[in-house]
Amino acid sequence: MQEIRINDRDPGETLKDPRWLAQRLNVSYERARQMGRRAEVPTIRIGKLIRHDPAAVDRWIAENTREARP
């Protein structure tokens, strides 16, 4: 069986669901689902399922983080 890797991730790392995203972003579950449906965050769709690659979400957070003004 051939191993399939996404973005050279650790093969043991799995795609995460919106509950994980909500916890990672410290937002409500409903807000995380909405962000995934609207593709506001990196999203992988498998039929109706929405999943998130943790490495892609971490890169998205880094790219969209700004310093707060004093």
HTML snippet that shows the backbone in 3Dmol.js (N, CA, C, O; Angstrom):
<script src="https://3Dmol.org/build/3Dmol-min.js"></script>
<div id="view" style="width:600px;height:400px;position:relative"></div>
<script>
const pdb = `
ATOM      1  N   MET A   1       0.843  -1.187   0.000  1.00  0.00           N
ATOM      2  CA  MET A   1       0.000   0.000   0.000  1.00  0.00           C
ATOM      3  C   MET A   1       0.881   1.239   0.000  1.00  0.00           C
ATOM      4  O   MET A   1       1.832   1.324   0.777  1.00  0.00           O
ATOM      5  N   GLN A   2       0.580   2.184  -0.848  1.00  0.00           N
ATOM      6  CA  GLN A   2       1.363   3.404  -0.975  1.00  0.00           C
ATOM      7  C   GLN A   2       0.962   4.415   0.089  1.00  0.00           C
ATOM      8  O   GLN A   2      -0.222   4.635   0.343  1.00  0.00           O
ATOM      9  N   GLU A   3       1.960   5.021   0.703  1.00  0.00           N
ATOM     10  CA  GLU A   3       1.701   6.051   1.718  1.00  0.00           C
ATOM     11  C   GLU A   3       1.436   7.372   1.019  1.00  0.00           C
ATOM     12  O   GLU A   3       2.202   7.779   0.146  1.00  0.00           O
ATOM     13  N   ILE A   4       0.364   8.041   1.393  1.00  0.00           N
ATOM     14  CA  ILE A   4       0.026   9.345   0.824  1.00  0.00           C
ATOM     15  C   ILE A   4       0.281  10.395   1.890  1.00  0.00           C
ATOM     16  O   ILE A   4      -0.258  10.319   2.994  1.00  0.00           O
ATOM     17  N   ARG A   5       1.106  11.372   1.553  1.00  0.00           N
ATOM     18  CA  ARG A   5       1.418  12.434   2.508  1.00  0.00           C
ATOM     19  C   ARG A   5       0.911  13.758   1.962  1.00  0.00           C
ATOM     20  O   ARG A   5       1.009  14.026   0.764  1.00  0.00           O
ATOM     21  N   ILE A   6       0.373  14.577   2.841  1.00  0.00           N
ATOM     22  CA  ILE A   6      -0.123  15.896   2.464  1.00  0.00           C
ATOM     23  C   ILE A   6       0.867  16.924   2.990  1.00  0.00           C
ATOM     24  O   ILE A   6       1.120  16.991   4.193  1.00  0.00           O
ATOM     25  N   ASN A   7       1.426  17.726   2.088  1.00  0.00           N
ATOM     26  CA  ASN A   7       2.361  18.793   2.468  1.00  0.00           C
ATOM     27  C   ASN A   7       3.514  18.276   3.321  1.00  0.00           C
ATOM     28  O   ASN A   7       3.961  18.967   4.236  1.00  0.00           O
ATOM     29  N   ASP A   8       4.000  17.067   3.033  1.00  0.00           N
ATOM     30  CA  ASP A   8       5.121  16.466   3.767  1.00  0.00           C
ATOM     31  C   ASP A   8       4.879  16.410   5.260  1.00  0.00           C
ATOM     32  O   ASP A   8       5.817  16.529   6.048  1.00  0.00           O
ATOM     33  N   ARG A   9       3.627  16.230   5.659  1.00  0.00           N
ATOM     34  CA  ARG A   9       3.287  16.128   7.079  1.00  0.00           C
ATOM     35  C   ARG A   9       3.776  14.807   7.633  1.00  0.00           C
ATOM     36  O   ARG A   9       4.068  13.869   6.891  1.00  0.00           O
ATOM     37  N   ASP A  10       3.857  14.751   8.933  1.00  0.00           N
ATOM     38  CA  ASP A  10       4.114  13.499   9.631  1.00  0.00           C
ATOM     39  C   ASP A  10       2.970  12.556   9.295  1.00  0.00           C
ATOM     40  O   ASP A  10       1.811  12.924   9.487  1.00  0.00           O
ATOM     41  N   PRO A  11       3.251  11.343   8.798  1.00  0.00           N
ATOM     42  CA  PRO A  11       2.153  10.452   8.416  1.00  0.00           C
ATOM     43  C   PRO A  11       1.232  10.087   9.575  1.00  0.00           C
ATOM     44  O   PRO A  11       0.109   9.636   9.348  1.00  0.00           O
ATOM     45  N   GLY A  12       1.688  10.277  10.816  1.00  0.00           N
ATOM     46  CA  GLY A  12       0.837   9.987  11.964  1.00  0.00           C
ATOM     47  C   GLY A  12      -0.127  11.115  12.298  1.00  0.00           C
ATOM     48  O   GLY A  12      -1.058  10.930  13.082  1.00  0.00           O
ATOM     49  N   GLU A  13       0.096  12.282  11.705  1.00  0.00           N
ATOM     50  CA  GLU A  13      -0.765  13.436  11.989  1.00  0.00           C
ATOM     51  C   GLU A  13      -2.033  13.340  11.148  1.00  0.00           C
ATOM     52  O   GLU A  13      -1.975  13.047   9.954  1.00  0.00           O
ATOM     53  N   THR A  14      -3.159  13.585  11.770  1.00  0.00           N
ATOM     54  CA  THR A  14      -4.425  13.463  11.061  1.00  0.00           C
ATOM     55  C   THR A  14      -5.071  14.818  10.837  1.00  0.00           C
ATOM     56  O   THR A  14      -4.740  15.798  11.503  1.00  0.00           O
ATOM     57  N   LEU A  15      -5.993  14.858   9.893  1.00  0.00           N
ATOM     58  CA  LEU A  15      -6.771  16.064   9.669  1.00  0.00           C
ATOM     59  C   LEU A  15      -7.701  16.261  10.857  1.00  0.00           C
ATOM     60  O   LEU A  15      -8.143  15.294  11.478  1.00  0.00           O
ATOM     61  N   LYS A  16      -7.993  17.511  11.165  1.00  0.00           N
ATOM     62  CA  LYS A  16      -8.792  17.843  12.347  1.00  0.00           C
ATOM     63  C   LYS A  16     -10.160  18.367  11.951  1.00  0.00           C
ATOM     64  O   LYS A  16     -10.355  18.862  10.841  1.00  0.00           O
ATOM     65  N   ASP A  17     -11.106  18.251  12.877  1.00  0.00           N
ATOM     66  CA  ASP A  17     -12.472  18.691  12.628  1.00  0.00           C
ATOM     67  C   ASP A  17     -12.704  20.114  13.159  1.00  0.00           C
ATOM     68  O   ASP A  17     -11.813  20.688  13.786  1.00  0.00           O
ATOM     69  N   PRO A  18     -13.889  20.687  12.914  1.00  0.00           N
ATOM     70  CA  PRO A  18     -14.162  22.054  13.368  1.00  0.00           C
ATOM     71  C   PRO A  18     -14.081  22.235  14.889  1.00  0.00           C
ATOM     72  O   PRO A  18     -13.798  23.339  15.354  1.00  0.00           O
ATOM     73  N   ARG A  19     -14.320  21.188  15.662  1.00  0.00           N
ATOM     74  CA  ARG A  19     -14.174  21.315  17.124  1.00  0.00           C
ATOM     75  C   ARG A  19     -12.717  21.621  17.488  1.00  0.00           C
ATOM     76  O   ARG A  19     -12.447  22.432  18.374  1.00  0.00           O
ATOM     77  N   TRP A  20     -11.793  20.969  16.799  1.00  0.00           N
ATOM     78  CA  TRP A  20     -10.373  21.244  17.023  1.00  0.00           C
ATOM     79  C   TRP A  20     -10.060  22.694  16.636  1.00  0.00           C
ATOM     80  O   TRP A  20      -9.362  23.400  17.364  1.00  0.00           O
ATOM     81  N   LEU A  21     -10.582  23.130  15.485  1.00  0.00           N
ATOM     82  CA  LEU A  21     -10.336  24.497  15.024  1.00  0.00           C
ATOM     83  C   LEU A  21     -10.874  25.506  16.029  1.00  0.00           C
ATOM     84  O   LEU A  21     -10.216  26.502  16.326  1.00  0.00           O
ATOM     85  N   ALA A  22     -12.068  25.251  16.553  1.00  0.00           N
ATOM     86  CA  ALA A  22     -12.656  26.163  17.542  1.00  0.00           C
ATOM     87  C   ALA A  22     -11.744  26.288  18.750  1.00  0.00           C
ATOM     88  O   ALA A  22     -11.517  27.390  19.248  1.00  0.00           O
ATOM     89  N   GLN A  23     -11.228  25.179  19.216  1.00  0.00           N
ATOM     90  CA  GLN A  23     -10.337  25.214  20.369  1.00  0.00           C
ATOM     91  C   GLN A  23      -9.021  25.908  20.024  1.00  0.00           C
ATOM     92  O   GLN A  23      -8.498  26.678  20.830  1.00  0.00           O
ATOM     93  N   ARG A  24      -8.481  25.639  18.827  1.00  0.00           N
ATOM     94  CA  ARG A  24      -7.201  26.230  18.408  1.00  0.00           C
ATOM     95  C   ARG A  24      -7.311  27.740  18.281  1.00  0.00           C
ATOM     96  O   ARG A  24      -6.379  28.459  18.642  1.00  0.00           O
ATOM     97  N   LEU A  25      -8.447  28.238  17.767  1.00  0.00           N
ATOM     98  CA  LEU A  25      -8.627  29.674  17.560  1.00  0.00           C
ATOM     99  C   LEU A  25      -9.329  30.368  18.722  1.00  0.00           C
ATOM    100  O   LEU A  25      -9.480  31.590  18.730  1.00  0.00           O
ATOM    101  N   ASN A  26      -9.756  29.573  19.703  1.00  0.00           N
ATOM    102  CA  ASN A  26     -10.480  30.105  20.858  1.00  0.00           C
ATOM    103  C   ASN A  26     -11.746  30.857  20.428  1.00  0.00           C
ATOM    104  O   ASN A  26     -12.019  31.974  20.867  1.00  0.00           O
ATOM    105  N   VAL A  27     -12.505  30.190  19.548  1.00  0.00           N
ATOM    106  CA  VAL A  27     -13.795  30.716  19.098  1.00  0.00           C
ATOM    107  C   VAL A  27     -14.847  29.640  19.344  1.00  0.00           C
ATOM    108  O   VAL A  27     -14.513  28.509  19.694  1.00  0.00           O
ATOM    109  N   SER A  28     -16.108  29.990  19.161  1.00  0.00           N
ATOM    110  CA  SER A  28     -17.172  29.010  19.353  1.00  0.00           C
ATOM    111  C   SER A  28     -17.136  27.957  18.247  1.00  0.00           C
ATOM    112  O   SER A  28     -16.587  28.182  17.168  1.00  0.00           O
ATOM    113  N   TYR A  29     -17.726  26.821  18.538  1.00  0.00           N
ATOM    114  CA  TYR A  29     -17.814  25.747  17.550  1.00  0.00           C
ATOM    115  C   TYR A  29     -18.551  26.226  16.307  1.00  0.00           C
ATOM    116  O   TYR A  29     -18.124  25.942  15.188  1.00  0.00           O
ATOM    117  N   GLU A  30     -19.649  26.947  16.488  1.00  0.00           N
ATOM    118  CA  GLU A  30     -20.424  27.430  15.347  1.00  0.00           C
ATOM    119  C   GLU A  30     -19.596  28.388  14.490  1.00  0.00           C
ATOM    120  O   GLU A  30     -19.664  28.335  13.262  1.00  0.00           O
ATOM    121  N   ARG A  31     -18.816  29.260  15.127  1.00  0.00           N
ATOM    122  CA  ARG A  31     -17.966  30.193  14.372  1.00  0.00           C
ATOM    123  C   ARG A  31     -16.902  29.430  13.588  1.00  0.00           C
ATOM    124  O   ARG A  31     -16.603  29.786  12.448  1.00  0.00           O
ATOM    125  N   ALA A  32     -16.331  28.392  14.182  1.00  0.00           N
ATOM    126  CA  ALA A  32     -15.322  27.587  13.489  1.00  0.00           C
ATOM    127  C   ALA A  32     -15.943  26.892  12.276  1.00  0.00           C
ATOM    128  O   ALA A  32     -15.329  26.844  11.210  1.00  0.00           O
ATOM    129  N   ARG A  33     -17.155  26.355  12.431  1.00  0.00           N
ATOM    130  CA  ARG A  33     -17.844  25.710  11.306  1.00  0.00           C
ATOM    131  C   ARG A  33     -18.105  26.723  10.193  1.00  0.00           C
ATOM    132  O   ARG A  33     -17.925  26.427   9.011  1.00  0.00           O
ATOM    133  N   GLN A  34     -18.528  27.912  10.587  1.00  0.00           N
ATOM    134  CA  GLN A  34     -18.808  28.966   9.608  1.00  0.00           C
ATOM    135  C   GLN A  34     -17.528  29.348   8.857  1.00  0.00           C
ATOM    136  O   GLN A  34     -17.556  29.511   7.637  1.00  0.00           O
ATOM    137  N   MET A  35     -16.434  29.489   9.558  1.00  0.00           N
ATOM    138  CA  MET A  35     -15.153  29.833   8.925  1.00  0.00           C
ATOM    139  C   MET A  35     -14.730  28.750   7.930  1.00  0.00           C
ATOM    140  O   MET A  35     -14.202  29.055   6.861  1.00  0.00           O
ATOM    141  N   GLY A  36     -14.961  27.502   8.282  1.00  0.00           N
ATOM    142  CA  GLY A  36     -14.623  26.405   7.389  1.00  0.00           C
ATOM    143  C   GLY A  36     -15.514  26.377   6.159  1.00  0.00           C
ATOM    144  O   GLY A  36     -15.030  26.191   5.043  1.00  0.00           O
ATOM    145  N   ARG A  37     -16.812  26.559   6.356  1.00  0.00           N
ATOM    146  CA  ARG A  37     -17.746  26.562   5.219  1.00  0.00           C
ATOM    147  C   ARG A  37     -17.433  27.688   4.245  1.00  0.00           C
ATOM    148  O   ARG A  37     -17.562  27.519   3.032  1.00  0.00           O
ATOM    149  N   ARG A  38     -17.025  28.827   4.767  1.00  0.00           N
ATOM    150  CA  ARG A  38     -16.715  29.995   3.929  1.00  0.00           C
ATOM    151  C   ARG A  38     -15.268  29.986   3.440  1.00  0.00           C
ATOM    152  O   ARG A  38     -14.853  30.891   2.717  1.00  0.00           O
ATOM    153  N   ALA A  39     -14.501  28.971   3.830  1.00  0.00           N
ATOM    154  CA  ALA A  39     -13.077  28.855   3.468  1.00  0.00           C
ATOM    155  C   ALA A  39     -12.287  30.084   3.929  1.00  0.00           C
ATOM    156  O   ALA A  39     -11.386  30.545   3.228  1.00  0.00           O
ATOM    157  N   GLU A  40     -12.624  30.607   5.097  1.00  0.00           N
ATOM    158  CA  GLU A  40     -11.880  31.725   5.683  1.00  0.00           C
ATOM    159  C   GLU A  40     -10.572  31.234   6.291  1.00  0.00           C
ATOM    160  O   GLU A  40      -9.660  32.025   6.531  1.00  0.00           O
ATOM    161  N   VAL A  41     -10.482  29.954   6.537  1.00  0.00           N
ATOM    162  CA  VAL A  41      -9.267  29.307   7.031  1.00  0.00           C
ATOM    163  C   VAL A  41      -8.952  28.165   6.067  1.00  0.00           C
ATOM    164  O   VAL A  41      -9.832  27.741   5.318  1.00  0.00           O
ATOM    165  N   PRO A  42      -7.716  27.656   6.069  1.00  0.00           N
ATOM    166  CA  PRO A  42      -7.398  26.524   5.188  1.00  0.00           C
ATOM    167  C   PRO A  42      -8.335  25.343   5.472  1.00  0.00           C
ATOM    168  O   PRO A  42      -8.447  24.884   6.609  1.00  0.00           O
ATOM    169  N   THR A  43      -8.991  24.870   4.441  1.00  0.00           N
ATOM    170  CA  THR A  43     -10.037  23.864   4.588  1.00  0.00           C
ATOM    171  C   THR A  43      -9.869  22.762   3.552  1.00  0.00           C
ATOM    172  O   THR A  43      -9.513  23.016   2.401  1.00  0.00           O
ATOM    173  N   ILE A  44     -10.132  21.545   3.982  1.00  0.00           N
ATOM    174  CA  ILE A  44     -10.169  20.403   3.071  1.00  0.00           C
ATOM    175  C   ILE A  44     -11.579  19.846   3.141  1.00  0.00           C
ATOM    176  O   ILE A  44     -12.072  19.513   4.218  1.00  0.00           O
ATOM    177  N   ARG A  45     -12.220  19.749   1.994  1.00  0.00           N
ATOM    178  CA  ARG A  45     -13.579  19.204   1.956  1.00  0.00           C
ATOM    179  C   ARG A  45     -13.530  17.760   1.467  1.00  0.00           C
ATOM    180  O   ARG A  45     -12.900  17.446   0.457  1.00  0.00           O
ATOM    181  N   ILE A  46     -14.203  16.904   2.201  1.00  0.00           N
ATOM    182  CA  ILE A  46     -14.346  15.500   1.829  1.00  0.00           C
ATOM    183  C   ILE A  46     -15.852  15.248   1.804  1.00  0.00           C
ATOM    184  O   ILE A  46     -16.456  14.927   2.827  1.00  0.00           O
ATOM    185  N   GLY A  47     -16.439  15.396   0.640  1.00  0.00           N
ATOM    186  CA  GLY A  47     -17.896  15.360   0.541  1.00  0.00           C
ATOM    187  C   GLY A  47     -18.455  16.540   1.313  1.00  0.00           C
ATOM    188  O   GLY A  47     -18.114  17.689   1.032  1.00  0.00           O
ATOM    189  N   LYS A  48     -19.314  16.259   2.286  1.00  0.00           N
ATOM    190  CA  LYS A  48     -19.864  17.326   3.125  1.00  0.00           C
ATOM    191  C   LYS A  48     -18.998  17.616   4.343  1.00  0.00           C
ATOM    192  O   LYS A  48     -19.217  18.603   5.044  1.00  0.00           O
ATOM    193  N   LEU A  49     -18.022  16.760   4.591  1.00  0.00           N
ATOM    194  CA  LEU A  49     -17.159  16.950   5.763  1.00  0.00           C
ATOM    195  C   LEU A  49     -16.159  18.068   5.531  1.00  0.00           C
ATOM    196  O   LEU A  49     -15.657  18.250   4.422  1.00  0.00           O
ATOM    197  N   ILE A  50     -15.880  18.806   6.578  1.00  0.00           N
ATOM    198  CA  ILE A  50     -14.869  19.858   6.538  1.00  0.00           C
ATOM    199  C   ILE A  50     -13.775  19.460   7.520  1.00  0.00           C
ATOM    200  O   ILE A  50     -14.043  19.189   8.690  1.00  0.00           O
ATOM    201  N   ARG A  51     -12.548  19.428   7.032  1.00  0.00           N
ATOM    202  CA  ARG A  51     -11.407  19.069   7.873  1.00  0.00           C
ATOM    203  C   ARG A  51     -10.309  20.101   7.680  1.00  0.00           C
ATOM    204  O   ARG A  51     -10.301  20.845   6.700  1.00  0.00           O
ATOM    205  N   HIS A  52      -9.380  20.135   8.633  1.00  0.00           N
ATOM    206  CA  HIS A  52      -8.317  21.129   8.625  1.00  0.00           C
ATOM    207  C   HIS A  52      -6.974  20.456   8.866  1.00  0.00           C
ATOM    208  O   HIS A  52      -6.841  19.588   9.728  1.00  0.00           O
ATOM    209  N   ASP A  53      -5.983  20.871   8.089  1.00  0.00           N
ATOM    210  CA  ASP A  53      -4.613  20.406   8.250  1.00  0.00           C
ATOM    211  C   ASP A  53      -3.969  21.301   9.313  1.00  0.00           C
ATOM    212  O   ASP A  53      -3.848  22.506   9.096  1.00  0.00           O
ATOM    213  N   PRO A  54      -3.555  20.746  10.450  1.00  0.00           N
ATOM    214  CA  PRO A  54      -2.992  21.579  11.521  1.00  0.00           C
ATOM    215  C   PRO A  54      -1.823  22.452  11.070  1.00  0.00           C
ATOM    216  O   PRO A  54      -1.723  23.604  11.492  1.00  0.00           O
ATOM    217  N   ALA A  55      -0.938  21.929  10.222  1.00  0.00           N
ATOM    218  CA  ALA A  55       0.205  22.720   9.756  1.00  0.00           C
ATOM    219  C   ALA A  55      -0.263  23.903   8.915  1.00  0.00           C
ATOM    220  O   ALA A  55       0.282  25.000   9.040  1.00  0.00           O
ATOM    221  N   ALA A  56      -1.263  23.698   8.061  1.00  0.00           N
ATOM    222  CA  ALA A  56      -1.789  24.784   7.229  1.00  0.00           C
ATOM    223  C   ALA A  56      -2.476  25.837   8.092  1.00  0.00           C
ATOM    224  O   ALA A  56      -2.353  27.033   7.826  1.00  0.00           O
ATOM    225  N   VAL A  57      -3.192  25.406   9.115  1.00  0.00           N
ATOM    226  CA  VAL A  57      -3.853  26.359  10.024  1.00  0.00           C
ATOM    227  C   VAL A  57      -2.801  27.165  10.780  1.00  0.00           C
ATOM    228  O   VAL A  57      -2.958  28.374  10.950  1.00  0.00           O
ATOM    229  N   ASP A  58      -1.733  26.516  11.234  1.00  0.00           N
ATOM    230  CA  ASP A  58      -0.667  27.241  11.935  1.00  0.00           C
ATOM    231  C   ASP A  58      -0.010  28.279  11.027  1.00  0.00           C
ATOM    232  O   ASP A  58       0.277  29.392  11.465  1.00  0.00           O
ATOM    233  N   ARG A  59       0.233  27.916   9.745  1.00  0.00           N
ATOM    234  CA  ARG A  59       0.798  28.893   8.799  1.00  0.00           C
ATOM    235  C   ARG A  59      -0.169  30.052   8.586  1.00  0.00           C
ATOM    236  O   ARG A  59       0.253  31.206   8.523  1.00  0.00           O
ATOM    237  N   TRP A  60      -1.477  29.751   8.474  1.00  0.00           N
ATOM    238  CA  TRP A  60      -2.490  30.788   8.284  1.00  0.00           C
ATOM    239  C   TRP A  60      -2.497  31.744   9.477  1.00  0.00           C
ATOM    240  O   TRP A  60      -2.588  32.959   9.300  1.00  0.00           O
ATOM    241  N   ILE A  61      -2.403  31.204  10.676  1.00  0.00           N
ATOM    242  CA  ILE A  61      -2.373  32.041  11.881  1.00  0.00           C
ATOM    243  C   ILE A  61      -1.149  32.951  11.843  1.00  0.00           C
ATOM    244  O   ILE A  61      -1.262  34.149  12.103  1.00  0.00           O
ATOM    245  N   ALA A  62       0.013  32.397  11.524  1.00  0.00           N
ATOM    246  CA  ALA A  62       1.247  33.189  11.472  1.00  0.00           C
ATOM    247  C   ALA A  62       1.154  34.305  10.425  1.00  0.00           C
ATOM    248  O   ALA A  62       1.589  35.430  10.666  1.00  0.00           O
ATOM    249  N   GLU A  63       0.587  33.982   9.272  1.00  0.00           N
ATOM    250  CA  GLU A  63       0.473  34.972   8.182  1.00  0.00           C
ATOM    251  C   GLU A  63      -0.565  36.046   8.495  1.00  0.00           C
ATOM    252  O   GLU A  63      -0.489  37.140   7.936  1.00  0.00           O
ATOM    253  N   ASN A  64      -1.518  35.773   9.357  1.00  0.00           N
ATOM    254  CA  ASN A  64      -2.598  36.713   9.621  1.00  0.00           C
ATOM    255  C   ASN A  64      -2.527  37.326  11.020  1.00  0.00           C
ATOM    256  O   ASN A  64      -3.508  37.893  11.502  1.00  0.00           O
ATOM    257  N   THR A  65      -1.385  37.216  11.662  1.00  0.00           N
ATOM    258  CA  THR A  65      -1.199  37.786  12.996  1.00  0.00           C
ATOM    259  C   THR A  65      -0.511  39.131  12.872  1.00  0.00           C
ATOM    260  O   THR A  65       0.497  39.267  12.180  1.00  0.00           O
ATOM    261  N   ARG A  66      -1.065  40.119  13.547  1.00  0.00           N
ATOM    262  CA  ARG A  66      -0.446  41.451  13.582  1.00  0.00           C
ATOM    263  C   ARG A  66      -0.300  41.875  15.032  1.00  0.00           C
ATOM    264  O   ARG A  66      -1.009  41.396  15.916  1.00  0.00           O
ATOM    265  N   GLU A  67       0.615  42.764  15.247  1.00  0.00           N
ATOM    266  CA  GLU A  67       0.834  43.301  16.593  1.00  0.00           C
ATOM    267  C   GLU A  67      -0.304  44.265  16.936  1.00  0.00           C
ATOM    268  O   GLU A  67      -0.753  45.041  16.092  1.00  0.00           O
ATOM    269  N   ALA A  68      -0.754  44.200  18.169  1.00  0.00           N
ATOM    270  CA  ALA A  68      -1.796  45.115  18.639  1.00  0.00           C
ATOM    271  C   ALA A  68      -1.196  46.505  18.832  1.00  0.00           C
ATOM    272  O   ALA A  68      -0.041  46.650  19.234  1.00  0.00           O
ATOM    273  N   ARG A  69      -1.987  47.503  18.544  1.00  0.00           N
ATOM    274  CA  ARG A  69      -1.517  48.884  18.764  1.00  0.00           C
ATOM    275  C   ARG A  69      -1.612  49.223  20.235  1.00  0.00           C
ATOM    276  O   ARG A  69      -2.570  48.837  20.905  1.00  0.00           O
ATOM    277  N   PRO A  70      -0.622  49.945  20.743  1.00  0.00           N
ATOM    278  CA  PRO A  70      -0.658  50.319  22.180  1.00  0.00           C
ATOM    279  C   PRO A  70      -1.728  51.344  22.488  1.00  0.00           C
ATOM    280  O   PRO A  70      -1.878  51.752  23.640  1.00  0.00           O
TER     281      PRO A  70
END
`;
const viewer = $3Dmol.createViewer("view");
viewer.addModel(pdb, "pdb");
viewer.setStyle({}, {cartoon: {color: "spectrum"}});
viewer.zoomTo();
viewer.render();
</script>
